[in-house]
Structures are given as C-alpha cells and as structure tokens.
C-alpha cells in the first residue's frame, strides 16, 4: 500500500537471522556481522547487541576489483569509516556473484581458524531476499 512501511524484513531479521542456526540466545556470545553498510545491516547489528551479543567485527564482500561493496556499491573507504565509528574491525573479501558463496565461506572459515565465533549474523532477512544460497553458507559453518 502506498505510504505504508513494509516491515516483514525486519521481523525476519529478529526471528530468522538473529536466531538462525542453533536457535540459542545470543546473549553473551561473540559474533561478527555480515556488513553491507546499509540500514538493514545496521539494524541487525543493533538488535544483536541489544539482545546481549558481543560484536567482534564486520565482514563485507566487495566487487571483483576490491574497491566497492558487492551489495550497495559503497566505497571501501566509506565502509572503513563506518567500522571506525562503530569501533569494530572490518574484514573484506572480493568476488563476482558467481564466486560469492565460495569467497564468503572461505572468509567464514578463516574467522573460525583464528578462533572466532562459529556464527555470523547477516544483515538481511535471508528467505525474503536471496533464498537458499546464504542458508547453505550458514549451514556449512558447523
């Protein structure tokens, strides 16, 4: 309807993404946030922290050239400024859409090898926006 704000994505953020996987409370648990630099990733981070989660960093996928974000086309420098304002480190990986899942999983495994958390919280409602591709990535983080 005209002028009405669509809210289902935010409901998905709270119910589906923040409690994705083990279905346990995030309170007291460390996590990193898949960061697009947009409002949805900001809201996801806010809710995770509000629920007691402890963010240890942000992660953004860039286009193949490594200069702009894959999702919104934001410059790497702008994303670094956002991370600085949030007082969180940010990590990047680059890929085409065809190589996205592989590159995303490689970075998740790097986090785990470094002793990081086994869970990542996405910036979007997975089912509404991109379907089973990210569900598959999340399922491989065990």
LINVENZI-V58211 format. One line per field, one symbol per residue. phi: phi as a letter, one per 20 degrees, with the letter a starting at -180 (. if undefined). Layout:
phi: ???
//
This chain:
phi: .fneefdgffffgfeeefdfnfmefegneebddfdenefffffffgffffenfdfdrdccedfgfmdcffedmffgfffffffffelcfcccbdafffeggffffgfgffgffenffeccdeecfgffdcmfgfgffffeef
//
